[in-house]
Amino acid sequence: EAQVTQNPRYLITVTGKKLTVTCSQNMNHEYMSWYRQDPGLGLRQIYYSMNVEVTDKGDVPEGYKVSRKEKRNFPLILESPSPNQTSLYFCASSSQGAGGGYTFGSGTRLTVV
Amino acid sequence: DQQVKQNSPSLSVQEGRISILNCDYTNSMFDYFLWYKKYPAEGPTFLISISSIKDKNEDGRFTVFLNKSAKHLSLHIVPSQPGDSAVYFCAVNQFYFGTGTSLTVIP
């Protein structure tokens, strides 16, 4: 089944403790993105990648890192999480760029206390 | 400052009638406009898109209209079905998303 898999689905952590949210897709897509969803703000793009080793900042990249060492994986790294990073995170992938519909993962709900 | 706005947080429609969801954007240079549907506890699902060179695109019960002069995008669902009840997001170039409109289709 074609899908984007994120792990974990839920995570509660403490301020400052480094964490990684994994994202993997099995569709051989070139494009991958990370978004966060917050009440009243919709989805905001954090980082995106157009292919292996090609990444760029989205609208809200501060406090996040990404890497794209393999085509299928696009992990999101929070080096020193803070409470304002408490959010619902989505990873997505597409075979096209701006005009193609993304396939989204099921989301990761992160709480930073 | 929000580049994409969905001014109606919610909409209720009777089953079988038309649902019209609206979206406004700020930048006339945007190329692609997309609609996603989202159920609770799931990721958004791509519905339909339109490029800036067109003014209409249809896919079954879903039609997207683009009015470039007004910087306005709309999604029409005809006929509406209870399974269409979800939150609908418009998006531009996959970069900017609206805040969503919650559609309820009443049987």
Interface residues (C-beta under 8 A of the other chain):
Chain A: V4 Y31 S33 Y35 G40 L41 G42 L43 R44 Q45 Y48 G58 D59 F90 A92 S94 G97 A98 G99 G100 G101 Y102 T103 F104 G105 S106 G107
Chain B: V4 Q6 D31 Y32 L34 Y36 A41 E42 G43 P44 T45 F46 L47 S49 S51 F89 A91 N93 Q94 F95 Y96 F97 G98 T99 G100
